[in-house]
Amino acid sequence: MKNPLRTLRLRLGAFAEKSLDASRSPLLRRLHGLEQQAGEQGRCLEVFTFMKWIRHATITTTPLISVVLPTRDRRERLERAIASVVCQTYSNWQLVVVDDGSVDTTSDFLARLDDTRIRCVRAGGLGICAARNIALGLTAGEIIAYLDDDNTFHEEWLKSVAWGFAQRPETSVLYGAFIVDNPSRNRKRDWLPKLYFRDYDHQGLARNNIADMGCIAHRAGLAEAHFDESLREMGDWDLFLRLTKDAPPLPLPAIACYYTTDAPNRSSFGPTHATDKARVRQKNKR
């Protein structure tokens, strides 16, 4: 289907090139904004439709899905994250929790868990990427999914992942949508929760990440399925770039996780933010 806003913008762009600098045209900027809004609304409708449908869908294959979950000093958040895995409508999962040197009551909480599908190990404060690598070495599933300790899965996410890979057996990687609780925390704008489900473009992905760690799933045994332990931040972005460098992922219009912005001790926008971002871009430059 043709996009009328895009068609109008292209026609106006041709005219603007003859009469003025297109980059300074308020009309063209406005049309570009409307085009982006229309695209976002279309993707939101796809997600809404899929989530209504997947709840009633029957899946024909039930591969073991291993979930990697690193944690440190977030006992209450961790309990909520683990509960979101236990509450999945898809039951054939394994959860590997790596406690990376917590000094709060995390170890006591993990010791009391009695679900045989959950495996907990202790690490010595090696960093989130190293903790994820430890967990990856302990996974037994055919499919790998990820969750951070301050976020939670949508209850239908693992079922959606199993369905997506069954429908596209040639696909090795997929990503879904996620909802951010407060996109502009401490600001007056964008204070309502917002759904993100961006189109995939590898060149665009090389400039900025489009998916949270909790939105990415891939088949086990991929050569690039490991984390760069020199990164304090953006290990998910680096992983996603490497996993999709040779073949595009499957964009699955399912809500993967709920992303929170108020957790303590967040690694995002820390002291290594600029250098980590530059390193990921440089590593994955084509």
Buried (B, 14 or more C-beta within 10 A) or exposed (E): EEEEBBEBBEEBBEEBEEEEEBEEBEEBEEBBEBBEEBBBEEBBEBBEEBBEEBEEEEBEEEBBBBBBBBBBBBBBBBBBBBEBBBEBEBEBBBBBBBBBBBEEEBBEBBEEBEEEBBBBBBBEEBBBBBBBBBBBEBBEBBBBBBBBBBBBBBBBBBBBBBBBBEEEEEBBBBBBBBBBBBBEEEEEEEEEEBBBBBEBEBEEBBEEBBBBBBBBBBBBEBEBBBBBBBBBBBBBBBBBBBBBBEEEBBBBBBBBBBBBBEBEEBBEEEEBBEEBBEBBBEEBEE
